Amino acid sequence: MFNFIFNREKFIETSKQLVVWTLIALSSGAIIGSVGAFFLSSLNFVTTFRTDHHWIILGLPIAGLLIGYSYYKWGGSASKGNLLLIESLRDPKVSIPFKMSGMILVSTLLTHLFGGSAGREGTAVQIGGALTAQWNRLKQFSVSEQRLLIYMGIAAGFSAVFGTPIAGTIFALELVFIRNYSVKAVIPCVLSAYVAYYTCELWGITHTHYALDLSVHYSLRTIGWIVVASCLFGITVRLFIYCTSFWKMLFEKITFPPLRPFIGGSFIAVIILLTGIYEYSGLGIPTIQKSFLQIAANETFIIKLLLTTLTISTGFKGGEVTPLFFIGATLGSALSSLFPIPTELLAGIGFVAIFAGASKTPIACTVMGMELFGFQYGIYLAIGCFTAYFISGKKGIYTS
């Protein structure tokens, strides 16, 4: 009777698995958090150098040629970037090479050093996924366990870079159809995400903060205006996806792939140097922070949109997420001159809503907004994220 209630063998096996996955989550979080800290500190260094030496943007075409050639010559499946991680989640037989982590880190730093308009999420996610995938070399994991390794890597990478461990976990699990993961995956992902976050902070890395300090008074009138604004956010996502597709189609006519970022980089360098719009290079975090404090110019978001889609579509690396934050925050800020909503609130909603529509992860983006700005804004953020998600259509930045 006792053996029926308490199966000793099963208990021992479950305990072993718990210990193993706890150790994997802890070590993965520590490793990814450390690499993330190195990446963020290096990114700060190259950004500062570029800001102090605008002439370096002249080297963007050469940087593009180096990035393009390295992926053409040695990239292999790593050239697919985030799409390779998604393929691996859908089909664990698809392997993720270790070299992906190193190649994306170096190429992203080159992109930012020489003035490309790109983000950092793609780098963080690819580093995390590539590193945790290597556990499969030590032990042959089951199909579900291999997926869990990738989920953990994505959650830890996202958390380390953005400082949002809960959103990082949800983002990893929401990225591919939510029905594909087990509840058992949540705890290891949360653990790895938090360890990565705190490891990053232990290395002295501070995450970006945004000014949003308002008393929340919910009203149907405000909700109505947020829905209208969020419809515009969703339409902007459609424009972002369209421009990305357009540039890719245009540059794919160049038969030798390394020339695509060379030519694209030439266009970007000429545009920035002739017009003096240096603030649109790299992440553009100062402009994002400024958009919370004062109304942004109407053209700010569209300039960033065009430069980012051109940068990413021609072969530069880094990802689109922080530029999407830039686009959403500045668009929301500009719209606050037309809508009776405080500038910082509409900038914050645009910040996450544009990303929600582009990534098709409205739950993660809502939680991210609450982690960054405060849980008291949750209803408004959720309305913005889900409205933009539905209006933005089926295509996103993580669909091939």
GIZINOR-V148752 format. One record per backbone hydrogen bond with DSSP energy under -1.0 kcal/mol. NH is the residue of the N-H (numbers start at 0). CO is the residue of the C=O. Records with the same first field share a line. If there is no record, write none. Layout:
NH=CO  CO
This chain:
4=0
5=1
10=6
11=7
12=8
13=9
14=10
15=11
16=12
17=13
18=14
19=15
20=16
21=17
22=18
23=19
24=20
25=21
26=22
27=23
28=24
29=25
30=26
31=27
32=28
33=29
34=30
35=31
36=32
37=33
38=34
39=35
40=36
41=37
42=38
43=39
44=40
45=41
46=42
47=43
48=44
49=45
50=46
51=47
52=48
55=52
56=53
57=54
58=55
59=56
62=58
63=59
64=60
65=61
66=62
67=63
68=64
69=65
70=66
71=67
72=68
73=69
77=74
78=75
79=76
80=77
82=79
83=80
85=81
86=82
87=83
88=84
89=85
90=86
93=90
99=96
100=97
102=98
103=99
104=100
105=101
106=102
107=103
108=104
109=105
110=106
111=107
112=108
113=109
115=110
117=115
118=318
121=317
123=119
124=120
125=121
126=122
127=123
128=124
129=125
130=126
131=127
132=128
134=131
135=132
136=133
137=134
138=134
140=138
145=141
146=142
147=143
148=144
149=145
150=146
151=147
152=148
153=149
154=150
155=151
156=152
157=153
158=154
159=155
160=156
161=157
162=158
167=163
168=164
169=165
170=166
171=167
172=168
173=169
174=170
179=176
180=177
184=181
185=182
188=184
189=185
190=186
191=187
192=188
193=189
194=190
195=191
196=192
197=193
198=194
199=195
200=196
201=197
202=198
203=200
204=199
222=218
223=219
224=220
225=221
226=222
227=223
228=224
229=225
230=226
231=227
232=228
233=229
234=230
235=231
236=232
237=233
238=234
239=235
240=236
241=237
242=238
243=239
244=240
245=241
246=242
247=243
248=244
249=245
250=246
251=247
253=250
258=255
259=256
262=258
263=259
264=260
265=261
266=262
267=263
268=264
269=265
270=266
271=267
272=268
273=269
274=270
275=271
277=275
279=276
280=277
281=115
287=283
288=284
289=285
290=286
292=289
293=289
299=296
302=298
303=299
304=300
305=301
306=302
307=303
308=304
309=305
310=306
311=307
312=308
313=309
314=311
315=310
323=319
324=320
325=321
326=322
327=323
328=324
329=325
330=326
331=327
332=328
333=329
334=330
335=331
336=333
337=334
338=334
340=338
345=341
346=342
347=343
348=344
349=345
350=346
351=347
352=348
353=349
355=351
356=352
357=353
358=354
359=355
364=360
365=361
366=362
367=363
368=364
369=365
370=366
371=367
372=368
373=369
376=373
377=374
380=376
381=377
382=378
383=379
384=380
385=381
386=382
387=383
388=384
389=385
390=386
391=387
396=357
398=395
